[in-house]
């Protein structure tokens, strides 16, 4: 058994087939996240917690997602649901012992939100949160009581610094982690809720705090990545099949002496063989050559029996249609389930009953808004909550999201109405 038989997995794991053993490389010097653990990267006094074994985990996620025909739409739809129809301002009050949230007009908060281009910031934060399960905001303070901007930095450019503390307290930003240079990185501290105006610039890391993940969260869909790879391969298989005729499709028999007529030397006969193969390949491959007819002549002997000549024997390929379609359906159902969203709400057909009735889709939408968005909205609003405190806005007013509630025509002639969301900052 050679080293080629040993299989290396992510996270420092090796499978030894002969010994029937799994070997794990461990060590106290690791910035160890369960899903992304690897040895810290040190350069110029900076010690990074790598995001993945090669510090390019977000880039790998992007590649996987955007090579798939379903995942981008699922992620975009989930982002749209989290953002609702718009950001609003709400006041909380207690009426008859129950908390009530009602929309209010606060020109000061609205003007500030528009000034920092808040809609664009939220779109970026929400996209990162859905794609990578992490989002990073940078608050820039003009003074101790004024936040002049909130910027969203993509996960592809952001990394945490290694720390012995329970949570990361500094982050590095760099445009190209493949060619990282410490002198090009920007290092910022994390926002301090006990002293909101402590830093002129600081980072708010939005995440869900997955157990075992000190530095970076794992998106739920990442557990279905193998099924996503299967789905991606099936698309490439069909593309290649249409171009090349779905594997070996014909066995073409040519009499050995056929090429004698093309020359009296081996080189001339070989050239004739290659020319013929190229012509046949061009004639039989590709969608434009479907159902072509091949015509040939043959000789007979004195008894009228056909002498050996050209013959094309079809080769049956049972895996080119139904079997692959079944695998494709199974893969699509498996990997779309990892997003926690009804695929029909994203306009995706996974091979079953598409979406159900209008009332079923309405209930599915309402359940998603009620159960799947509140926690994510709290994460998105963390930076705005911090800015709210620094800016000294009305303490009874909060940022929150406005949803569109789909109704029946009998309930509302327009078929929809705005509703407030409880996940206010």
C-alpha positions as CSV (number, residue, x, y, z in Angstrom):
1,X,0.0,0.0,0.0
2,X,1.4,3.4,-1.0
3,X,0.7,7.0,0.1
4,X,-1.7,7.2,-2.8
5,X,-4.0,4.9,-0.9
6,X,-4.2,7.2,2.1
7,X,-7.1,9.7,2.0
8,X,-6.7,13.2,3.5
9,X,-9.9,14.8,4.7
10,X,-10.6,18.4,6.0
11,X,-9.6,19.4,9.5
12,X,-6.3,17.4,9.7
13,X,-8.0,13.9,9.3
14,X,-6.5,11.0,7.5
15,X,-8.0,7.6,6.6
16,X,-5.6,4.6,6.6
17,X,-7.4,1.9,4.6
18,X,-5.0,-0.9,5.5
19,X,-4.9,-0.2,9.2
20,X,-8.7,0.6,9.2
21,X,-7.9,3.7,11.3
22,X,-8.5,7.4,11.3
23,X,-5.6,9.7,12.3
24,X,-6.3,13.2,13.5
25,X,-3.5,15.8,13.7
26,X,-4.0,17.9,16.9
27,X,-2.0,20.5,18.7
28,X,-2.3,23.3,21.2
29,X,-1.2,25.9,18.6
30,X,-4.4,25.6,16.6
31,X,-7.0,28.3,16.2
32,X,-9.5,25.4,16.3
33,X,-13.0,25.8,15.0
34,X,-14.7,22.4,14.6
35,X,-15.6,23.0,11.0
36,X,-12.8,25.2,9.8
37,X,-9.9,24.5,12.1
38,X,-6.3,25.0,10.9
39,X,-3.0,26.3,12.3
40,X,-2.9,30.0,12.8
41,X,-1.3,32.2,10.1
42,X,1.4,34.5,11.4
43,X,3.0,37.4,9.5
44,X,4.3,40.7,10.5
45,X,3.1,40.3,14.1
46,X,-0.4,39.4,13.0
47,X,-1.8,36.0,14.0
48,X,-4.8,35.2,12.0
49,X,-7.5,32.6,12.7
50,X,-7.7,31.0,9.2
51,X,-11.2,30.5,7.8
52,X,-10.8,27.0,6.5
53,X,-7.6,24.9,6.0
54,X,-6.3,27.3,3.3
55,X,-8.0,30.4,4.7
56,X,-10.3,30.6,1.7
57,X,-13.5,29.0,3.0
58,X,-15.8,31.9,1.9
59,X,-14.3,31.8,-1.6
60,X,-15.0,28.0,-1.7
61,X,-18.6,28.6,-0.6
62,X,-19.1,31.2,-3.3
63,X,-17.7,28.8,-6.0
64,X,-20.0,26.0,-4.8
65,X,-23.1,28.2,-4.6
66,X,-22.7,30.0,-8.0
67,X,-21.9,26.7,-9.9
68,X,-25.4,25.5,-8.8
69,X,-28.7,26.3,-10.6
70,X,-30.8,26.4,-7.4
71,X,-28.7,27.8,-4.5
72,X,-28.3,31.4,-5.6
73,X,-32.1,31.8,-5.9
74,X,-32.6,30.1,-2.5
75,X,-30.1,32.4,-0.8
76,X,-31.4,35.5,-2.6
77,X,-35.0,34.6,-1.6
78,X,-34.0,34.0,2.0
79,X,-32.2,37.4,2.0
80,X,-35.3,39.1,0.6
81,X,-37.5,37.6,3.3
82,X,-35.1,38.7,6.1
83,X,-35.1,42.3,4.8
84,X,-38.9,42.4,4.4
85,X,-40.3,45.3,2.4
86,X,-38.3,48.0,4.1
87,X,-36.7,49.1,7.4
88,X,-39.1,51.1,9.6
89,X,-39.1,52.8,13.0
90,X,-41.2,51.6,15.8
91,X,-42.2,52.5,19.3
92,X,-42.8,50.0,22.0
93,X,-45.4,50.3,24.7
94,X,-47.3,48.2,27.3
95,X,-51.0,48.0,26.8
96,X,-53.1,45.8,29.1
97,X,-50.0,44.0,30.3
98,X,-48.9,43.2,26.8
99,X,-46.1,44.6,24.7
100,X,-47.2,46.5,21.6
101,X,-45.0,47.6,18.8
102,X,-46.3,50.4,16.5
103,X,-44.8,52.3,13.6
104,X,-43.8,55.9,14.3
105,X,-42.3,58.8,12.4
106,X,-38.8,59.9,13.6
107,X,-37.2,62.3,11.1
108,X,-33.9,62.3,12.9
109,X,-33.5,58.6,12.7
110,X,-34.8,58.4,9.1
111,X,-32.4,61.2,7.9
112,X,-29.4,59.5,9.5
113,X,-30.4,56.1,8.0
114,X,-30.6,57.7,4.5
115,X,-27.3,59.6,5.0
116,X,-25.3,56.4,5.7
117,X,-27.0,54.6,2.8
118,X,-28.6,52.1,5.3
119,X,-30.5,50.2,2.7
120,X,-27.4,49.2,0.8
121,X,-25.6,48.3,4.1
122,X,-28.5,46.0,5.1
123,X,-28.6,44.4,1.7
124,X,-24.9,43.5,1.9
125,X,-25.1,42.3,5.5
126,X,-28.1,40.1,4.8
127,X,-26.5,38.6,1.7
128,X,-23.4,37.8,3.7
129,X,-25.4,36.3,6.6
130,X,-27.4,34.0,4.3
131,X,-24.4,33.0,2.2
132,X,-21.8,32.6,4.9
133,X,-23.7,32.7,8.3
134,X,-21.5,35.7,9.2
135,X,-21.6,39.4,8.5
136,X,-19.2,42.2,9.5
137,X,-20.1,45.9,10.1
138,X,-17.6,48.6,10.7
139,X,-18.8,51.7,12.6
140,X,-16.9,54.9,12.0
141,X,-17.4,57.7,14.6
142,X,-17.0,61.3,13.7
143,X,-17.2,62.2,17.4
144,X,-18.1,60.5,20.7
145,X,-21.8,61.0,19.9
146,X,-22.0,60.7,16.1
147,X,-21.7,57.7,13.8
148,X,-20.8,59.0,10.4
149,X,-21.0,55.6,8.6
150,X,-21.7,51.9,8.9
151,X,-20.0,49.8,6.3
152,X,-20.5,46.2,5.4
153,X,-17.4,44.2,4.7
154,X,-17.7,40.9,2.8
155,X,-16.7,37.7,4.5
156,X,-14.2,37.1,1.7
157,X,-12.0,40.0,3.0
158,X,-12.5,39.7,6.7
159,X,-10.6,37.4,9.2
160,X,-10.5,37.2,13.0
161,X,-7.2,37.5,14.9
162,X,-6.3,34.6,17.2
163,X,-7.0,35.3,20.9
164,X,-7.0,33.5,24.2
165,X,-10.2,35.3,25.1
166,X,-13.6,33.6,24.8
167,X,-14.5,35.8,21.8
168,X,-12.5,37.4,19.0
169,X,-11.6,41.0,19.9
170,X,-9.8,42.1,16.7
171,X,-10.3,41.6,13.0
172,X,-8.2,42.0,9.9
173,X,-9.3,43.2,6.5
174,X,-7.4,42.3,3.3
175,X,-8.3,42.3,-0.3
176,X,-6.5,39.1,-1.3
177,X,-5.8,36.4,1.3
178,X,-4.0,34.2,-1.3
179,X,-1.3,36.9,-1.4
180,X,-1.6,38.2,2.2
181,X,0.8,41.0,3.3
182,X,0.6,42.2,6.9
183,X,1.5,45.8,5.9
184,X,-1.6,45.9,3.6
185,X,-4.1,44.6,6.3
186,X,-6.3,46.9,8.3
187,X,-6.8,45.8,11.9
188,X,-9.8,47.0,13.9
189,X,-11.0,46.3,17.4
190,X,-14.4,44.8,18.2
191,X,-17.3,47.1,19.3
192,X,-17.4,47.4,23.1
193,X,-21.1,47.6,24.3
194,X,-19.9,48.7,27.8
195,X,-18.2,51.7,26.2
196,X,-19.8,52.3,22.8
197,X,-17.7,55.4,21.9
198,X,-14.4,53.9,22.9
199,X,-13.1,53.4,19.4
200,X,-13.2,55.7,16.4
201,X,-13.6,52.6,14.2
202,X,-14.8,49.2,15.4
203,X,-16.3,45.9,14.2
204,X,-19.6,44.3,14.9
205,X,-19.5,40.6,14.0
206,X,-23.0,39.4,13.3
207,X,-23.4,35.6,13.8
208,X,-25.5,32.9,15.5
209,X,-22.7,31.5,17.7
210,X,-22.6,27.9,16.5
211,X,-21.3,25.6,19.2
212,X,-17.6,24.7,18.8
213,X,-17.1,27.7,16.4
214,X,-15.1,30.4,18.2
215,X,-14.2,32.4,15.2
216,X,-16.7,31.8,12.4
217,X,-20.2,30.3,12.1
218,X,-21.2,27.6,9.6
219,X,-24.2,28.1,7.3
220,X,-26.7,25.2,7.7
221,X,-26.6,24.5,4.0
222,X,-22.9,23.6,4.2
223,X,-23.8,20.2,5.6
224,X,-25.4,19.4,2.2
225,X,-22.4,20.4,0.1
226,X,-21.8,16.9,-1.1
227,X,-25.3,16.8,-2.6
228,X,-24.7,20.2,-4.1
229,X,-21.6,18.8,-5.8
230,X,-23.6,15.9,-7.1
231,X,-26.2,18.3,-8.5
232,X,-23.4,20.4,-10.2
233,X,-21.9,17.3,-11.7
234,X,-25.1,16.2,-13.2
235,X,-25.5,19.5,-15.1
236,X,-22.0,19.1,-16.4
237,X,-22.7,15.5,-17.4
238,X,-25.7,16.5,-19.5
239,X,-23.8,19.4,-21.1
240,X,-20.9,17.0,-22.1
241,X,-23.4,14.4,-23.2
242,X,-25.2,16.8,-25.6
243,X,-21.8,17.8,-27.0
244,X,-20.3,14.4,-27.2
245,X,-23.1,11.9,-27.6
246,X,-23.6,10.7,-24.0
247,X,-20.5,8.5,-23.5
248,X,-19.8,5.7,-26.0
249,X,-22.9,5.5,-28.1
250,X,-21.8,3.5,-31.2
251,X,-19.5,0.6,-32.1
252,X,-18.5,1.2,-35.7
253,X,-17.0,-1.7,-37.5
254,X,-14.8,-1.0,-40.6
255,X,-13.3,-3.7,-42.8
256,X,-9.5,-3.9,-42.1
257,X,-8.7,-3.6,-45.8
258,X,-10.8,-0.5,-46.4
259,X,-7.9,1.9,-46.1
260,X,-5.6,0.1,-48.6
261,X,-7.1,2.2,-51.3
262,X,-5.8,5.4,-49.9
263,X,-2.0,4.8,-50.3
264,X,0.8,2.3,-50.6
265,X,2.6,3.3,-47.4
266,X,1.6,2.8,-43.8
267,X,1.8,6.6,-43.2
268,X,-0.7,7.4,-46.0
269,X,-3.1,4.7,-44.7
270,X,-2.8,6.0,-41.2
271,X,-3.6,9.5,-42.3
272,X,-6.7,8.3,-44.1
273,X,-7.8,6.5,-40.8
274,X,-7.4,9.7,-38.8
275,X,-9.1,11.9,-41.4
276,X,-12.1,9.4,-41.4
277,X,-12.3,9.4,-37.6
278,X,-12.4,13.2,-37.5
279,X,-15.2,13.3,-40.1
280,X,-17.2,10.6,-38.3
281,X,-16.8,12.4,-34.9
282,X,-18.0,15.6,-36.5
283,X,-21.0,13.9,-38.1
284,X,-22.2,11.9,-35.1
285,X,-21.6,14.2,-32.1
286,X,-23.7,17.1,-30.9
287,X,-27.4,18.1,-30.7
288,X,-27.3,19.3,-34.3
289,X,-26.5,15.8,-35.5
290,X,-29.4,14.0,-33.8
291,X,-31.1,11.3,-35.9
292,X,-28.7,11.4,-38.9
293,X,-28.9,8.6,-41.4
294,X,-25.8,6.6,-42.4
295,X,-25.8,5.0,-45.9
296,X,-23.2,2.5,-47.1
297,X,-22.8,0.0,-50.0
298,X,-21.9,-3.7,-49.6
299,X,-20.8,-6.5,-51.9
300,X,-22.3,-10.0,-52.3
301,X,-20.6,-13.3,-53.1
302,X,-21.7,-15.7,-55.9
303,X,-24.5,-17.0,-53.6
304,X,-25.9,-13.5,-52.9
305,X,-24.6,-13.5,-49.4
306,X,-23.4,-10.1,-48.1
307,X,-19.7,-9.8,-47.7
308,X,-18.2,-8.0,-44.7
309,X,-18.6,-4.3,-44.8
310,X,-19.3,-1.2,-42.7
311,X,-21.5,-1.8,-39.6
312,X,-22.7,0.5,-36.9
313,X,-23.9,-1.2,-33.7
314,X,-25.7,1.0,-31.1
315,X,-24.5,0.7,-27.5
316,X,-27.3,1.0,-25.0
317,X,-26.6,3.4,-22.2
318,X,-29.1,3.0,-19.4
319,X,-27.6,5.7,-17.3
320,X,-28.1,8.6,-19.7
321,X,-31.7,9.5,-19.0
322,X,-34.0,8.2,-16.2
323,X,-31.3,7.0,-13.8
324,X,-29.5,10.4,-13.8
325,X,-32.8,12.3,-13.6
326,X,-33.6,10.3,-10.4
327,X,-30.3,11.2,-8.9
328,X,-30.7,14.8,-9.9
329,X,-34.1,15.0,-8.2
330,X,-32.8,13.4,-5.0
331,X,-29.7,15.7,-4.9
332,X,-31.9,18.8,-5.5
333,X,-34.3,17.8,-2.7
334,X,-31.4,17.1,-0.3
335,X,-29.4,20.2,-0.8
336,X,-32.3,22.7,-1.0
337,X,-33.6,21.3,2.3
338,X,-30.5,22.6,4.0
339,X,-31.6,26.2,3.5
340,X,-34.7,26.0,5.6
341,X,-36.9,27.6,3.0
342,X,-39.8,26.2,1.0
343,X,-38.2,25.9,-2.5
344,X,-41.6,26.8,-4.1
345,X,-41.3,30.3,-2.4
346,X,-38.1,30.8,-4.4
347,X,-39.8,29.6,-7.6
348,X,-37.9,26.3,-7.6
349,X,-39.3,22.9,-8.6
350,X,-37.5,20.0,-6.9
351,X,-39.5,17.4,-8.8
352,X,-42.5,17.0,-6.5
353,X,-45.8,18.9,-6.3
354,X,-44.8,22.4,-7.1
355,X,-45.8,24.7,-4.3
356,X,-49.2,23.4,-3.6
357,X,-52.3,25.6,-3.5
358,X,-52.2,29.4,-3.0
359,X,-53.4,29.1,0.6
360,X,-50.6,26.5,1.3
361,X,-48.0,28.8,-0.1
362,X,-49.4,31.7,1.9
363,X,-49.1,29.7,5.1
364,X,-45.6,28.6,4.2
365,X,-44.6,32.3,3.7
366,X,-46.2,33.4,6.9
367,X,-44.5,30.6,8.9
368,X,-41.1,31.5,7.4
369,X,-41.5,35.1,8.3
370,X,-42.7,34.3,11.8
371,X,-40.2,31.5,12.6
372,X,-37.2,32.0,10.4
373,X,-36.5,35.7,10.3
374,X,-36.6,37.1,13.8
375,X,-33.2,35.8,15.0
376,X,-31.5,36.8,11.7
377,X,-33.0,40.3,11.9
378,X,-31.6,40.8,15.4
379,X,-28.2,39.9,14.1
380,X,-28.6,42.4,11.2
381,X,-29.6,45.2,13.5
382,X,-26.8,44.8,16.0
383,X,-24.7,47.5,14.3
384,X,-27.7,49.8,14.1
385,X,-28.5,49.2,17.7
386,X,-25.0,50.2,18.6
387,X,-25.2,53.3,16.5
388,X,-28.6,54.1,18.1
389,X,-27.0,54.2,21.5
390,X,-24.1,56.3,20.4
391,X,-26.3,58.8,18.5
392,X,-28.6,59.3,21.5
393,X,-31.7,58.8,19.5
394,X,-35.1,58.6,21.3
395,X,-34.7,55.5,23.6
396,X,-38.3,54.5,23.0
397,X,-37.9,54.3,19.2
398,X,-36.3,51.3,17.5
399,X,-35.3,50.2,14.0
400,X,-37.3,47.2,12.8
401,X,-38.6,45.6,9.6
402,X,-41.9,46.0,7.8
403,X,-43.3,42.9,6.2
404,X,-46.0,42.4,3.6
405,X,-48.6,40.0,4.8
406,X,-50.3,38.1,2.0
407,X,-54.1,38.0,2.5
408,X,-57.0,36.6,0.7
409,X,-59.1,39.0,-1.5
410,X,-62.0,38.6,0.9
411,X,-59.8,39.9,3.7
412,X,-58.3,42.7,1.8
413,X,-59.1,43.7,-1.8
414,X,-55.4,44.4,-2.5
415,X,-54.4,40.9,-1.4
416,X,-51.7,42.3,1.0
417,X,-51.1,44.6,3.9
418,X,-48.1,45.8,5.8
419,X,-47.3,44.3,9.2
420,X,-44.7,45.2,11.8
421,X,-42.0,42.8,12.9
422,X,-41.1,42.2,16.6
423,X,-37.4,41.9,15.8
424,X,-36.7,45.6,16.5
425,X,-33.2,46.8,17.5
